Amino acid sequence: MRANIVDIIKKVTYEAELSIENSLIKEVRQLGPENPALTYIMPGFVDAHVHIESSMLTPAQFARLAVVHGTVATVSDPHEIANVLGVEGVEFMIEDGKRVPFKFCFGVPSCVPATVFETAGATIDAAQVGELLAKPEIGYLAEVMNFPGVLHQDPDMMAKIAWAKHYNKVIDGHAPGLRGEDARKYASHGITTDHECFTYDEAREKIGYGVKILIREGSAARNFAALIPLIAEFPERIMFCSDDKHPDNLVEGHINILVKRALLAGYDIWNILLAACINPVLHYSLPVGLLKPNDPADFIVVDNLIDLNVLETWLNGERVAKDQKSLIPDLRSVRPNQFNCQHKTSEDFKYLTKNDASQVRVVEALEGQLITNELISSAKYQNDELVADPDNDILKIVVVNRYQDAKPAVAFIKNFGLKKGAIASSIAHDSHNIIAVGYDDDSIAEAVNLVISVKGGVSAVGNGERHLLPLPIAGLMSDADGYEVATSYTRLDRFVKDQLMSTLQSPYMTLSFMALLVIPSLKLSDKGLFDGKDFKFISLCI
């Protein structure tokens, strides 16, 4: 192959002949200076932290979509399926990923369940973490969300970290808002990364403690604008990630979007490509080629270094995408699951209480953020029932235990903007119980029951219509054609915005994080309303 070779590490570009033999780079023979008439070959893009499950696709299907955008590898935390199926879920992700040439680096989830304040489907203890870390397919200990456990030397958490050190595997961090001595102490236990920084000052401080910063821009959390200035100051300590990427967004683009955005903002191309292509490979010791002789023949072909449009993607010497078409086959998968709850009625979602509280706590959802605020609102009653106030965009939010029959948890939420109907999903971080927001109890029950009827999925009801996207694998993923899943999800998302009048950019992604207790401030688990700052249950009524 004759093209311009982009040597990111040496920061040079030159015309060369690239030869491949037995899936490896045989030779890169320099022919002369850069030739603008030719295309450019460069290392592929790497997503340095992503939960594949959030795409609603299996690893094999995720890869089909990602390679079109020049992504050749991901650092993937199977935390979501692990909370449903435990070790079996982690092993499913590994085996499914092996069916395609894509370079998946899976980690061992460090916090399953994420907390004791919710019902999960499984537990992965320190001994099991050690067994998984011994596997060559496992590259790292995934995000250590239990930073209080690290700071207070929780024996189980410290045992998991010790196993990672024993096998000389990278330890990923997760410490939103942690600053000062606590942040330094957390990093001192071998934590090497953080993708949860939402301010420049926080990220810069953590770099000072030896932590590498992942600039995240996904379907929910978006911190690119706040953190991208770091790439000019600390290019070797920055990586890009999506964390959570819904299928419709994955069809549109992946890490290539962050690369183009950084270029448009005027940052140095070599620093950008270092973060997008090189730093994750070196940090996680990924088996990804970097265009050196005897490396795996992994690379992408782009039109030029201004537009950076991906023309082809190659993995192990095999072309896997060309002209925006994926060449990875459309594969079906086995469908492990755990879903054991019965249908609900509207009566199950009523909040009956004496009329003695004058105020209630309300979860305030924030666009583009995983964090929420706690609002205080006047209590509204109908007879002995505490009810929502939809005229002021205060709707009912519920979480239903999917693993056993139990009374649903009920609270109130603001900023979803629904004017009718309800939405529900079995994607609810981290335990993936059923979560729903609705205008009225009948609609909530209908939306929840649609999800229960197929043992997992996302649904919406309203205006006499019912929409459902089944997710038969752990209630999180589909093995259907990834492009068809994306189309179905887009149709569902459009219905929620156009017909139910949600004002959120990603209503289902936002919904999925309203039960994520490890991110403050106010969240709802299947066991009740939770204060994420003080890490304790809190009453709905004041």
Stockholm file with secondary structure:
# STOCKHOLM 1.0

chainA/1-542         MRANIVDIIKKVTYEAELSIENSLIKEVRQLGPENPALTYIMPGFVDAHVHIESSMLTPAQFARLAVVHGTVATVSDPHEIANVLGVEGVEFMIEDGKRVPFKFCFGVPSCVPATVFETAGATIDAAQVGELLAKPEIGYLAEVMNFPGVLHQDPDMMAKIAWAKHYNKVIDGHAPGLRGEDARKYASHGITTDHECFTYDEAREKIGYGVKILIREGSAARNFAALIPLIAEFPERIMFCSDDKHPDNLVEGHINILVKRALLAGYDIWNILLAACINPVLHYSLPVGLLKPNDPADFIVVDNLIDLNVLETWLNGERVAKDQKSLIPDLRSVRPNQFNCQHKTSEDFKYLTKNDASQVRVVEALEGQLITNELISSAKYQNDELVADPDNDILKIVVVNRYQDAKPAVAFIKNFGLKKGAIASSIAHDSHNIIAVGYDDDSIAEAVNLVISVKGGVSAVGNGERHLLPLPIAGLMSDADGYEVATSYTRLDRFVKDQLMSTLQSPYMTLSFMALLVIPSLKLSDKGLFDGKDFKFISLCI
#=GR chainA/1-542 SS CEEEEEETTTTEEEEEEEEEETTEEEEEEEEEECCTTSCEEECCEEEEEECGGGGTBCHHHHHHHHGGGTEEEEEECTHHHHHHHTHHHHHHHHHHHTTSSSEEEEEECSCBSSCSSSCCSCCBCHHHHHHHHTSTTEEEEEEECCHHHHHTTCHHHHHHHHHHHHTTCEEEECCTTCCHHHHHHHHTTTCCEESCCCSHHHHHHHHHTTCEEEEEBCSSCBCHHHHTTHHHHCGGGEEEECBSCCHHHHHHCSHHHHHHHHHHTTCCHHHHHIIIIIHHHHHHTCCCCCSCTTSBCCEEEESCTTTCCEEEEEETTEEEEETTEECSCCCCCCCCCCCCCCCCCGGGGCEECCTTCSEEEEEEECTTCSCEEEEEEECCEETTEECCBGGGTEEEEEEECSSSCCCCEEEEEESCCCSSCEEEESCCTTTTCEEEEESSHHHHHHHHHHHHHTTSEEEEEETTEEEEEECTBTTTBBCSCHHHHHHHHHHHHHHHHHTSCCCCSSHHHHHHTTTCTTSSSEEEETTEEEETTTTEECCSBC
#=GC SS_cons         CEEEEEETTTTEEEEEEEEEETTEEEEEEEEEECCTTSCEEECCEEEEEECGGGGTBCHHHHHHHHGGGTEEEEEECTHHHHHHHTHHHHHHHHHHHTTSSSEEEEEECSCBSSCSSSCCSCCBCHHHHHHHHTSTTEEEEEEECCHHHHHTTCHHHHHHHHHHHHTTCEEEECCTTCCHHHHHHHHTTTCCEESCCCSHHHHHHHHHTTCEEEEEBCSSCBCHHHHTTHHHHCGGGEEEECBSCCHHHHHHCSHHHHHHHHHHTTCCHHHHHIIIIIHHHHHHTCCCCCSCTTSBCCEEEESCTTTCCEEEEEETTEEEEETTEECSCCCCCCCCCCCCCCCCCGGGGCEECCTTCSEEEEEEECTTCSCEEEEEEECCEETTEECCBGGGTEEEEEEECSSSCCCCEEEEEESCCCSSCEEEESCCTTTTCEEEEESSHHHHHHHHHHHHHTTSEEEEEETTEEEEEECTBTTTBBCSCHHHHHHHHHHHHHHHHHTSCCCCSSHHHHHHTTTCTTSSSEEEETTEEEETTTTEECCSBC
//
